[in-house]
Amino acid sequence: MSKHRERPWIVSPHRDIEQLDDNLWTVSGDVPGVPIKRRMAIVRRADGTLLFFHAVPLRDDVLARVTEWGRPAILVVAHDNHGIDAHPFAQRLGLKVYGPKINLEKMRKKFDADGSFEDIPPDPAVSVESIRGTRHGEPVVTVRSGGGARVSLVFSDAFQNNSSKGMLLPFRLLGFGGGPKVSPVFRLFFTTDKAALRAEYAKWAAIPGLTRLVPCHGDIVYTDAAATLQSVGATL
């Protein structure tokens, strides 16, 4: 049995939940065994159910608050390397698990997956699609709030926004710090077509109502989201 399936529900240190919009919340915590932070997004779909992007086990009191917002239904996993807590999280909350079609076989070796992003029941408040030009087909999650007036883009690794301040030296040397970027590691090992990825950045920057960028790793971008994407995309 995969170690991911054997892993129990383990609550690592995490911050309080932050509400970003009327249907979007995030919570940041420690990556198990690695000295970096990760962020989980929680989206209330228009049908009243909850979609989770990434799996961060929560304290019981926090989990009780979350389940008051809607019925937990869907867990989106970026790819097999982001699924360390996917199995216990899905089991605890009774979630269906979805991942990139190109990565499903690898995912299923580590934890159960119900289907690909294309199999997620459509909903006007949130959509999930694989990013072109990425090796694992990792997703961008598009969240529409305020009746569609405001758009948030939620990322896994294709967009990061880490400050170098306080970052451990090995991670600084690998280029993870320095603000909004596609990290050198992602470019080298997880990008298959830079032109396609650059086109994705241009497409995102042109989204009407684009309000914020929410990375898994690093600080949320609250202002000049389109300009930030244009600047990062120009480096590819």
C-alpha positions in Angstrom: 0.0 0.0 0.0 1.2 3.5 -0.8 2.5 5.5 2.2 0.1 8.3 1.3 -2.8 5.8 1.8 -1.2 4.7 5.1 -0.8 8.3 6.3 -3.4 9.2 9.1 -5.1 12.5 9.7 -2.2 14.6 11.0 -2.8 18.3 11.8 0.5 20.2 11.1 0.8 23.8 12.4 -1.5 26.1 10.4 -2.7 29.7 10.6 -6.3 30.9 11.0 -8.5 30.9 7.9 -8.5 34.1 5.9 -11.6 35.1 3.9 -10.6 36.6 0.6 -14.1 37.0 -1.0 -17.7 36.0 -0.5 -17.0 32.5 -1.6 -13.3 32.1 -1.2 -11.2 31.3 1.9 -7.6 30.2 2.3 -5.5 28.7 5.1 -1.7 28.4 5.2 0.3 25.7 7.0 3.6 23.8 7.1 4.5 21.3 4.4 5.2 18.0 6.3 8.9 17.4 6.4 9.9 20.4 4.4 10.6 23.9 5.8 8.3 25.8 3.4 4.6 26.9 3.7 1.7 25.7 1.6 -1.8 27.2 1.1 -5.1 25.5 0.7 -8.0 27.2 -0.9 -11.7 26.6 -0.1 -14.3 27.6 -2.6 -18.1 27.6 -2.1 -19.6 26.6 -5.4 -22.8 28.1 -6.7 -24.6 24.8 -5.8 -23.6 25.3 -2.2 -21.0 22.6 -2.0 -17.3 23.2 -1.1 -14.3 22.6 -3.3 -10.9 22.3 -1.7 -7.7 22.9 -3.7 -4.8 21.1 -1.9 -5.4 19.2 1.3 -4.3 20.7 4.6 -5.7 18.9 7.7 -7.3 21.4 10.1 -7.9 21.6 13.8 -11.3 20.3 14.8 -12.6 23.8 15.7 -11.5 25.2 12.4 -13.0 22.3 10.5 -16.3 22.8 12.2 -16.4 26.4 11.0 -15.6 25.3 7.4 -18.4 22.8 7.3 -20.9 25.5 8.2 -20.2 27.3 4.9 -21.4 24.3 2.7 -21.2 20.6 2.2 -17.6 19.4 1.5 -17.7 17.7 -1.9 -14.6 18.0 -4.0 -10.8 17.9 -3.5 -8.6 19.1 -6.3 -5.1 17.8 -6.2 -2.5 19.5 -8.4 -0.6 16.3 -9.2 0.8 13.2 -7.4 3.6 15.2 -5.6 1.0 17.4 -4.0 -1.0 14.6 -2.5 0.6 13.7 0.8 -2.5 14.5 2.8 -5.1 13.8 0.0 -6.1 10.3 1.3 -6.9 11.2 4.9 -8.4 14.5 3.9 -10.8 13.0 1.4 -11.7 10.1 3.8 -12.3 12.5 6.7 -14.6 14.8 4.7 -16.1 12.3 2.2 -14.7 14.1 -0.8 -14.4 13.0 -4.4 -10.8 13.6 -5.6 -9.8 15.0 -9.0 -6.5 15.6 -10.7 -4.8 16.2 -14.1 -5.7 13.6 -16.7 -2.1 13.3 -17.7 -1.1 12.5 -14.1 -4.0 10.3 -12.9 -2.1 7.0 -13.2 0.7 8.3 -10.9 -1.8 9.8 -8.5 -3.7 6.5 -8.2 -0.5 4.7 -7.2 -0.4 6.9 -4.1 -4.1 7.7 -3.3 -7.6 7.2 -4.7 -8.7 9.5 -7.4 -12.2 9.7 -8.9 -11.4 11.4 -12.2 -9.8 14.2 -14.0 -10.6 17.9 -14.0 -12.9 17.4 -16.9 -15.1 15.2 -14.8 -15.8 17.8 -12.1 -19.5 18.8 -12.3 -19.5 22.3 -13.9 -20.4 25.3 -11.8 -20.5 29.0 -12.6 -18.5 30.0 -9.5 -15.4 27.9 -10.1 -13.6 26.1 -12.9 -10.4 24.0 -12.9 -8.2 23.4 -15.9 -4.8 22.1 -16.6 -2.1 24.7 -17.5 -0.7 24.2 -21.0 3.0 23.7 -21.2 3.4 22.0 -17.8 4.8 18.5 -17.3 2.1 17.2 -14.9 -0.8 19.2 -16.2 -1.2 21.1 -12.9 -4.2 23.3 -12.7 -5.2 26.9 -12.3 -8.4 27.3 -10.4 -10.6 30.3 -11.5 -12.9 31.6 -8.8 -15.7 34.0 -9.6 -17.1 36.1 -6.8 -19.6 38.9 -6.4 -21.8 37.4 -9.1 -18.8 37.2 -11.4 -17.6 40.8 -10.9 -14.3 39.6 -9.3 -12.0 36.9 -10.4 -9.3 35.1 -8.3 -6.7 32.8 -9.9 -5.4 30.0 -7.5 -2.2 28.3 -8.4 -0.1 25.4 -7.4 3.6 25.8 -8.5 3.4 27.5 -11.9 3.2 30.9 -10.1 4.9 31.6 -6.8 5.4 34.8 -4.8 8.0 34.0 -2.1 10.0 36.7 -0.3 13.7 36.0 0.1 13.5 37.4 3.6 13.7 34.6 6.2 14.0 31.9 3.5 16.6 29.2 4.1 19.8 29.5 2.1 19.3 26.4 -0.1 15.9 27.7 -1.2 17.3 31.1 -1.9 20.1 29.6 -4.0 17.6 27.6 -6.0 15.8 30.9 -6.8 12.5 30.4 -5.0 12.6 33.9 -3.4 12.5 37.3 -5.0 8.8 37.9 -5.4 6.3 36.9 -8.2 7.9 34.5 -10.7 8.1 31.1 -12.4 10.8 29.6 -10.3 14.0 28.3 -12.0 13.2 24.8 -10.7 9.7 24.9 -12.3 11.1 26.1 -15.6 13.7 23.4 -15.7 11.8 20.3 -14.4 8.1 21.0 -14.8 7.8 23.0 -18.0 7.5 21.3 -21.3 6.6 24.2 -23.6 7.6 27.7 -22.5 5.8 29.4 -25.3 2.5 27.7 -24.3 3.0 28.7 -20.7 3.7 32.2 -21.8 0.5 32.3 -23.7 -1.4 31.1 -20.6 0.0 34.0 -18.6 -1.1 36.4 -21.3 -4.6 34.8 -21.3 -4.9 35.1 -17.5 -3.8 38.8 -17.6 -6.6 39.6 -20.0 -9.4 38.1 -17.8 -12.1 40.8 -17.0 -12.4 41.5 -13.3 -9.2 39.9 -12.4 -8.7 40.8 -8.7 -6.1 38.7 -7.0 -3.5 35.9 -7.5 -3.4 33.1 -4.9 -0.3 30.9 -4.9 0.2 27.7 -3.0 3.6 29.0 -2.0 4.1 32.6 -1.1 2.2 35.8 -0.6 -1.2 36.6 -2.2 -1.1 39.3 -4.8 -4.0 41.8 -4.0 -3.1 44.6 -6.4 -2.1 44.9 -10.1 -2.8 41.2 -10.7 -2.9 41.6 -14.5 0.4 43.6 -14.6 2.0 41.1 -12.4 1.1 38.2 -14.7 2.3 40.2 -17.7 5.6 40.9 -16.0 6.2 37.2 -15.0 5.0 35.9 -18.4 7.6 38.1 -20.2 10.4 36.3 -18.4 9.4 32.9 -20.0 
